[in-house]
Amino acid sequence: MVTDDQLAITCAPAEQNNRRKVVVKLGAVMHVDRFDVDQQFVRAKWREAVVSKFSLDDDAHEYLEQKLMKVAEAADENDDRTVWQPSVVSLDDIAPQQTDWLWQDYLPAGTITVIDGDPGLGKSQLTIDLAARLSRGDAMPPASAPDGMYSQKGTLILNAEDDPSRTLRPRLDAAGATMKNIHLLRHMDGFSGEQQRPVSLPLDLAVVENVVRHFNIGLCVLDPFVAYLDGKLSMNSDADVRRCLGQVAVMAERTGAAVLLVRHLNKKSGLSAIYRGGGSIGITGAARAVFMVGEDPTDPDSRILACVKCNLAPEPPSLRFHIESVGTTSRVRWGDSCEVSAADMLQGGKSRGAKLNRAKEIIEEILGTGPRGSNEVLQACKMEQIGESTFHKARKALGIQAEKESLSGGWLLTLPSQNGAAF
């Protein structure tokens, strides 16, 4: 009969998957295993392994079973993790706060924003323009001149693809950046100063936070985000991504900095815009705002910044911009707002064209019985998610005539005349 003096069993507390380390010693011989002790079948396999390794009699099974369950129970009772208690706060004790914006309705401060898009369409160039504006304290797009409303803030750039001296600095110069407010984090140095390694998140997040605080950083750009995700974590794993970005979000909240992640699109055509960002959907979930950069379906030389998701404000309008040459480099020139959506860019303008055609149909149908008020026709279009800009383009395409109803009244719309007589 085996006794405690002969054979010692120790057991660690249960891990997240309920497996635990179990060590059996008999003299100088040791057997180590890791399994879920609550599963009877697994316990039986463990007993067989122990009996075989230590050449025990079959009656040792009962002893091993009882001893294992006893030490497992003791391990859980002595687990230091049990001293942790839930912290529950009543929402009555939490004061509501308004969102701070680095760029009103587009770039919230103290949280994560994502910019998606295919390579070469201006995502990085856009971040350079924002950094330059912050460095000068200038207004955000589409404004083009300083308005004195903003204070200068620093930008921390983590860019793994563009050369600092050949690409980043010339673009920043072209954008008119105040260079003392732009900071670049390229890598981590070893103690000797000779060894270097890439920045890795969340491993180096404390270092990044210290830099953000030291240089009064308002914007932290990770371009592209995948280059800075810990190599042991998978970009396509929801759990891995949330493990990283959950900590990044806390850092952003503590410092008040806006964290801007740049991401390429995946190759899965046919999906809605919210699923086209590369990697796990957890990246989109962690962000409070997501935007897409793409080609304007009606003008291949024009770019569009369109909202995909915004949790903190009503969805802002899409904005046009161009990449214009400046000497040997380039910069962003912003245009007006537009109704081109992320879906329109993914579909190459098909969705936008369908809306325009539907607007024409509505206008012709309503005005077919005679003149009607402009607001009435516009509201009919809006009920089918057709914007005011598309409504006016449809009016122009149809040659709709507008006449003032009275000095104080609205406008009456009429179909164009045929054979000299109006409909």
C-alpha positions as CSV (number, residue, x, y, z in Angstrom):
1,M,0.0,0.0,0.0
2,V,1.4,3.4,-1.1
3,T,1.6,6.1,1.7
4,D,2.2,9.8,1.8
5,D,5.7,9.1,3.2
6,Q,6.6,7.2,0.1
7,L,4.8,9.2,-2.7
8,A,4.2,13.0,-2.8
9,I,1.7,14.7,-5.0
10,T,1.6,18.5,-5.5
11,C,-0.9,20.4,-7.6
12,A,-1.0,24.0,-9.0
13,P,-4.1,26.1,-9.1
14,A,-6.3,25.7,-12.2
15,E,-5.4,27.8,-15.2
16,Q,-7.9,29.6,-17.5
17,N,-8.6,26.4,-19.5
18,N,-9.0,24.5,-16.1
19,R,-5.8,22.5,-16.8
20,R,-3.3,22.5,-13.9
21,K,0.3,21.2,-13.3
22,V,0.5,18.0,-11.3
23,V,3.8,16.7,-10.0
24,V,4.3,13.2,-8.5
25,K,7.5,12.2,-6.7
26,L,8.7,8.9,-5.4
27,G,12.2,9.1,-4.1
28,A,14.4,10.6,-6.8
29,V,11.9,9.8,-9.6
30,M,9.4,12.5,-10.7
31,H,6.4,12.5,-13.0
32,V,5.0,15.8,-14.3
33,D,1.7,16.3,-16.2
34,R,-0.8,19.1,-17.0
35,F,-4.5,18.2,-17.3
36,D,-8.0,19.0,-16.1
37,V,-8.4,17.1,-12.9
38,D,-12.2,17.5,-13.0
39,Q,-12.4,15.2,-16.0
40,Q,-12.7,11.6,-14.8
41,F,-11.4,10.0,-18.0
42,V,-8.3,12.2,-18.0
43,R,-7.7,11.4,-14.3
44,A,-7.9,7.7,-15.1
45,K,-5.3,8.1,-17.9
46,W,-3.0,10.0,-15.4
47,R,-3.4,7.3,-12.8
48,E,-2.4,4.6,-15.3
49,A,0.7,6.6,-16.3
50,V,1.8,7.1,-12.6
51,V,1.2,3.4,-11.7
52,S,3.2,2.4,-14.8
53,K,6.1,4.8,-14.2
54,F,6.5,4.0,-10.5
55,S,5.7,0.2,-10.9
56,L,2.8,0.5,-8.3
57,D,0.2,-2.1,-7.6
58,D,-3.3,-1.8,-9.0
59,D,-4.7,-0.9,-5.6
60,A,-2.7,2.4,-5.8
61,H,-5.4,3.7,-8.2
62,E,-7.8,4.5,-5.3
63,Y,-5.1,6.2,-3.3
64,L,-4.0,8.3,-6.2
65,E,-7.5,9.4,-7.0
66,Q,-8.3,10.5,-3.5
67,K,-4.9,12.2,-3.0
68,L,-5.2,14.1,-6.3
69,M,-8.6,15.5,-5.5
70,K,-7.5,16.5,-2.0
71,V,-4.4,18.4,-3.1
72,A,-6.3,20.0,-6.0
73,E,-8.9,21.3,-3.6
74,A,-6.2,22.6,-1.2
75,A,-4.4,24.3,-4.1
76,D,-7.6,26.2,-5.0
77,E,-8.2,27.3,-1.4
78,N,-4.6,28.6,-1.1
79,D,-4.6,30.3,-4.5
80,D,-3.6,33.9,-4.1
81,R,-5.9,34.8,-6.9
82,T,-8.9,34.2,-4.7
83,V,-8.0,37.4,-2.7
84,W,-9.1,39.5,-5.8
85,Q,-12.6,40.8,-5.4
86,P,-14.9,42.4,-8.0
87,S,-15.0,46.1,-8.1
88,V,-18.6,47.3,-8.8
89,V,-19.5,50.9,-9.3
90,S,-22.9,52.4,-9.5
91,L,-23.5,54.4,-12.7
92,D,-25.1,57.0,-10.5
93,D,-21.6,57.8,-9.3
94,I,-20.2,58.2,-12.8
95,A,-20.5,61.7,-14.3
96,P,-21.1,61.8,-18.1
97,Q,-18.4,63.4,-20.1
98,Q,-18.4,64.8,-23.6
99,T,-16.0,63.4,-26.2
100,D,-12.9,65.4,-26.9
101,W,-12.0,65.6,-30.6
102,L,-8.6,66.1,-32.2
103,W,-10.5,66.5,-35.5
104,Q,-14.2,67.2,-34.9
105,D,-16.4,64.2,-35.7
106,Y,-13.5,62.4,-37.5
107,L,-10.6,61.8,-35.0
108,P,-11.6,61.4,-31.3
109,A,-9.0,62.1,-28.7
110,G,-8.1,59.4,-26.1
111,T,-9.2,56.5,-28.1
112,I,-8.4,54.4,-31.3
113,T,-9.3,55.3,-34.9
114,V,-8.6,53.1,-37.9
115,I,-7.9,54.2,-41.5
116,D,-8.3,51.4,-44.1
117,G,-7.4,51.4,-47.7
118,D,-5.4,49.7,-50.5
119,P,-1.7,50.6,-50.8
120,G,-0.7,53.8,-52.7
121,L,-4.0,55.7,-52.3
122,G,-2.8,58.2,-49.8
123,K,-3.4,56.8,-46.3
124,S,0.1,57.7,-45.1
125,Q,0.0,61.0,-46.9
126,L,-3.2,61.8,-45.0
127,T,-1.6,61.1,-41.6
128,I,1.3,63.4,-42.6
129,D,-1.1,66.2,-43.4
130,L,-2.9,65.8,-40.0
131,A,0.5,65.7,-38.2
132,A,1.6,68.9,-39.9
133,R,-1.7,70.7,-39.0
134,L,-1.3,69.6,-35.3
135,S,2.3,70.8,-35.2
136,R,1.2,74.3,-36.3
137,G,-2.0,74.4,-34.3
138,D,-4.0,74.8,-37.5
139,A,-7.6,73.9,-38.2
140,M,-8.4,70.4,-39.5
141,P,-9.7,69.5,-43.0
142,P,-11.3,70.7,-45.1
143,A,-10.2,74.1,-43.7
144,S,-7.1,75.4,-45.4
145,A,-6.0,78.4,-43.3
146,P,-5.0,78.8,-39.6
147,D,-7.9,80.0,-37.4
148,G,-6.2,80.3,-34.1
149,M,-8.6,77.9,-32.4
150,Y,-6.1,75.1,-31.8
151,S,-2.9,74.8,-29.7
152,Q,0.2,73.1,-31.1
153,K,0.5,69.4,-30.3
154,G,3.1,66.8,-31.1
155,T,2.7,63.7,-33.3
156,L,4.5,60.4,-32.6
157,I,4.9,58.5,-35.9
158,L,5.7,54.7,-36.0
159,N,6.1,54.1,-39.7
160,A,7.6,50.8,-40.8
161,E,7.4,51.3,-44.6
162,D,8.5,54.9,-45.5
163,D,12.1,56.1,-45.4
164,P,12.5,58.9,-42.9
165,S,14.9,61.1,-44.9
166,R,13.6,60.3,-48.4
167,T,9.9,60.2,-47.8
168,L,8.7,61.3,-44.4
169,R,10.8,64.5,-44.0
170,P,10.2,65.8,-47.5
171,R,6.4,65.2,-47.2
172,L,6.3,66.9,-43.8
173,D,8.2,69.8,-45.2
174,A,5.8,70.1,-48.2
175,A,2.9,70.0,-45.7
176,G,4.4,72.8,-43.7
177,A,5.0,70.9,-40.5
178,T,6.8,72.4,-37.5
179,M,9.4,69.8,-37.2
180,K,10.1,70.2,-33.5
181,N,6.6,68.8,-32.8
182,I,7.0,65.7,-35.0
183,H,8.7,62.7,-33.4
184,L,9.6,59.3,-35.0
185,L,9.9,56.1,-33.1
186,R,11.8,53.6,-35.3
187,H,13.0,50.8,-33.0
188,M,14.1,49.8,-29.5
189,D,17.8,50.0,-28.6
190,G,19.6,47.5,-26.4
191,F,21.6,48.5,-23.4
192,S,24.8,48.6,-25.3
193,G,23.3,50.8,-28.0
194,E,24.5,48.4,-30.7
195,Q,21.6,46.0,-30.7
196,Q,18.2,47.0,-32.0
197,R,14.8,45.4,-32.4
198,P,11.4,46.6,-33.8
199,V,8.8,48.1,-31.5
200,S,6.4,45.4,-30.3
201,L,3.0,45.9,-28.8
202,P,1.8,45.4,-26.2
203,L,5.3,44.6,-24.9
204,D,6.6,48.2,-25.4
205,L,3.4,50.0,-24.6
206,A,4.7,51.5,-21.4
207,V,7.7,52.9,-23.3
208,V,5.3,54.4,-25.9
209,E,3.2,55.9,-23.2
210,N,6.2,57.6,-21.6
211,V,7.1,59.1,-25.0
212,V,3.6,60.3,-25.5
213,R,3.6,62.1,-22.1
214,H,7.1,63.5,-22.5
215,F,6.6,65.1,-25.9
216,N,2.9,66.3,-25.4
217,I,1.7,64.0,-28.1
218,G,-1.8,64.5,-29.4
219,L,-1.6,62.0,-32.2
220,C,0.1,58.6,-32.3
221,V,0.2,57.0,-35.8
222,L,0.9,53.2,-36.2
223,D,1.6,52.8,-40.0
224,P,0.8,50.0,-40.6
225,F,-0.5,48.5,-37.4
226,V,0.4,44.9,-38.3
227,A,4.1,45.8,-38.3
228,Y,3.9,46.6,-34.5
229,L,1.8,43.7,-33.3
230,D,3.8,41.2,-31.2
231,G,5.1,38.4,-33.4
232,K,3.6,35.9,-31.0
233,L,0.1,37.3,-31.6
234,S,-1.9,36.8,-34.8
235,M,-3.5,39.7,-36.7
236,N,-6.3,37.3,-37.6
237,S,-7.1,36.2,-34.1
238,D,-9.8,38.1,-32.4
239,A,-8.5,37.2,-28.9
240,D,-4.9,38.2,-29.8
241,V,-5.9,41.6,-31.3
242,R,-8.2,42.5,-28.4
243,R,-5.4,41.5,-26.0
244,C,-3.2,44.1,-27.6
245,L,-5.7,46.8,-28.5
246,G,-7.5,46.6,-25.2
247,Q,-4.2,47.8,-23.6
248,V,-3.6,50.4,-26.3
249,A,-7.1,51.8,-25.7
250,V,-6.4,52.2,-22.0
251,M,-3.1,54.0,-22.8
252,A,-4.9,56.4,-25.1
253,E,-7.6,57.1,-22.5
254,R,-4.9,57.8,-19.8
255,T,-2.9,60.1,-22.0
256,G,-5.7,61.7,-24.0
257,A,-3.8,61.0,-27.2
258,A,-5.6,59.9,-30.4
259,V,-4.2,56.6,-31.7
260,L,-4.5,56.2,-35.4
261,L,-4.0,52.7,-36.9
262,V,-3.3,52.4,-40.6
263,R,-4.5,49.1,-42.2
264,H,-4.6,47.6,-45.6
265,L,-7.8,46.1,-47.1
266,N,-8.1,42.3,-47.3
267,K,-8.8,40.6,-50.7
268,K,-12.3,39.4,-49.9
269,S,-14.4,41.2,-52.5
270,G,-18.1,41.4,-52.0
271,L,-18.0,42.1,-48.3
272,S,-19.4,45.2,-46.8
273,A,-16.9,48.0,-45.9
274,I,-16.8,47.1,-42.2
275,Y,-15.4,43.6,-43.0
276,R,-12.9,44.7,-45.6
277,G,-10.2,45.8,-43.2
278,G,-7.2,43.4,-43.0
279,G,-7.0,41.1,-40.0
280,S,-9.5,40.3,-37.3
281,I,-12.8,42.1,-37.0
282,G,-11.6,42.7,-33.4
283,I,-9.6,45.7,-34.8
284,T,-12.7,47.3,-36.0
285,G,-14.4,46.5,-32.7
286,A,-11.7,48.1,-30.7
287,A,-11.8,51.3,-32.7
288,R,-14.3,54.0,-31.9
289,A,-14.1,55.3,-35.5
290,V,-13.1,53.6,-38.8
291,F,-12.6,55.3,-42.1
292,M,-11.7,54.2,-45.6
293,V,-9.5,55.9,-48.2
294,G,-10.2,55.0,-51.8
295,E,-10.5,56.4,-55.4
296,D,-13.4,58.6,-56.3
297,P,-15.5,56.4,-58.6
298,T,-16.2,59.4,-60.8
299,D,-12.6,60.7,-60.8
300,P,-9.6,58.3,-60.6
301,D,-7.3,61.3,-59.7
302,S,-9.4,62.2,-56.7
303,R,-9.3,60.4,-53.3
304,I,-12.2,60.0,-50.8
305,L,-12.1,59.7,-47.0
306,A,-15.3,58.0,-46.1
307,C,-16.7,56.9,-42.7
308,V,-17.2,53.2,-42.1
309,K,-18.0,53.4,-38.4
310,C,-18.3,56.1,-35.8
311,N,-19.5,55.3,-32.2
312,L,-19.0,58.8,-30.7
313,A,-20.8,61.1,-33.1
314,P,-23.2,61.1,-36.1
315,E,-21.5,59.8,-39.2
316,P,-19.5,62.7,-40.7
317,P,-19.6,63.5,-44.4
318,S,-17.1,62.0,-46.9
319,L,-14.3,64.3,-47.9
320,R,-12.5,64.6,-51.2
321,F,-8.7,65.2,-51.4
322,H,-6.0,65.1,-54.0
323,I,-2.3,64.2,-53.8
324,E,-0.5,67.1,-55.5
325,S,3.1,67.3,-56.5
326,V,5.5,69.6,-54.7
327,G,9.0,69.5,-56.2
328,T,10.2,66.0,-55.9
329,T,7.6,65.1,-53.2
330,S,3.9,65.5,-52.7
331,R,1.2,66.7,-50.2
332,V,-2.6,66.5,-49.6
333,R,-4.9,69.1,-51.0
334,W,-8.4,68.9,-49.5
335,G,-11.6,69.4,-51.5
336,D,-15.2,69.6,-50.6
337,S,-17.6,67.1,-48.9
338,C,-19.4,64.6,-51.0
339,E,-21.8,61.7,-50.8
340,V,-19.5,59.0,-52.0
341,S,-19.6,56.2,-49.4
342,A,-17.1,53.5,-48.6
343,A,-19.6,51.1,-50.3
344,D,-19.5,53.2,-53.4
345,M,-15.7,53.0,-53.6
346,L,-15.7,49.3,-53.1
347,Q,-18.3,48.9,-55.8
348,G,-16.6,51.2,-58.2
349,G,-19.5,53.8,-58.2
350,K,-22.3,51.3,-59.0
351,S,-24.1,52.1,-55.8
352,R,-23.8,55.8,-56.4
353,G,-25.0,55.5,-59.9
354,A,-28.0,53.5,-58.7
355,K,-28.9,56.2,-56.3
356,L,-28.8,58.9,-59.0
357,N,-31.0,56.8,-61.3
358,R,-33.5,56.2,-58.5
359,A,-33.6,60.0,-57.7
360,K,-34.4,60.6,-61.4
361,E,-37.2,58.1,-61.2
362,I,-38.7,59.7,-58.0
363,I,-38.5,63.2,-59.5
364,E,-40.2,62.2,-62.7
365,E,-42.9,60.2,-60.9
366,I,-43.8,63.0,-58.6
367,L,-43.7,65.8,-61.2
368,G,-45.5,63.8,-63.8
369,T,-48.8,65.0,-62.5
370,G,-47.8,68.6,-62.4
371,P,-45.6,71.1,-60.5
372,R,-44.7,70.2,-56.9
373,G,-42.8,71.9,-54.1
374,S,-39.0,71.4,-54.0
375,N,-39.0,70.3,-50.3
376,E,-41.7,67.7,-51.0
377,V,-39.7,66.1,-53.8
378,L,-36.4,66.3,-51.7
379,Q,-38.1,64.6,-48.7
380,A,-39.3,61.8,-51.0
381,C,-35.8,61.2,-52.1
382,K,-34.4,61.3,-48.5
383,M,-36.9,58.6,-47.5
384,E,-35.0,56.3,-49.8
385,Q,-31.6,57.3,-48.4
386,I,-30.8,59.6,-51.3
387,G,-28.9,62.7,-50.2
388,E,-29.4,66.3,-51.1
389,S,-26.4,66.4,-53.4
390,T,-27.6,63.5,-55.5
391,F,-31.1,65.1,-55.6
392,H,-29.7,68.3,-57.1
393,K,-27.6,66.3,-59.6
394,A,-30.7,64.4,-60.7
395,R,-32.6,67.7,-61.1
396,K,-29.9,69.1,-63.3
397,A,-29.6,65.9,-65.3
398,L,-33.4,66.0,-66.0
399,G,-33.4,69.7,-66.8
400,I,-36.0,70.4,-64.0
401,Q,-37.3,73.9,-64.0
402,A,-37.7,75.8,-60.7
403,E,-39.9,78.8,-60.2
404,K,-40.6,80.9,-57.0
405,E,-44.0,80.1,-55.8
406,S,-44.4,83.6,-54.1
407,L,-42.2,86.2,-52.6
408,S,-42.3,84.4,-49.2
409,G,-43.0,80.9,-50.5
410,G,-40.8,78.1,-51.6
411,W,-39.8,76.8,-55.1
412,L,-42.0,74.9,-57.4
413,L,-40.4,72.2,-59.6
414,T,-41.6,71.3,-63.1
415,L,-40.5,68.8,-65.7
416,P,-38.9,70.4,-68.8
417,S,-41.4,71.5,-71.4
418,Q,-42.2,69.4,-74.4
419,N,-43.4,71.0,-77.7
420,G,-43.5,74.3,-75.8
421,A,-45.9,73.2,-73.1
422,A,-44.9,72.3,-69.6
423,F,-46.1,69.1,-68.0
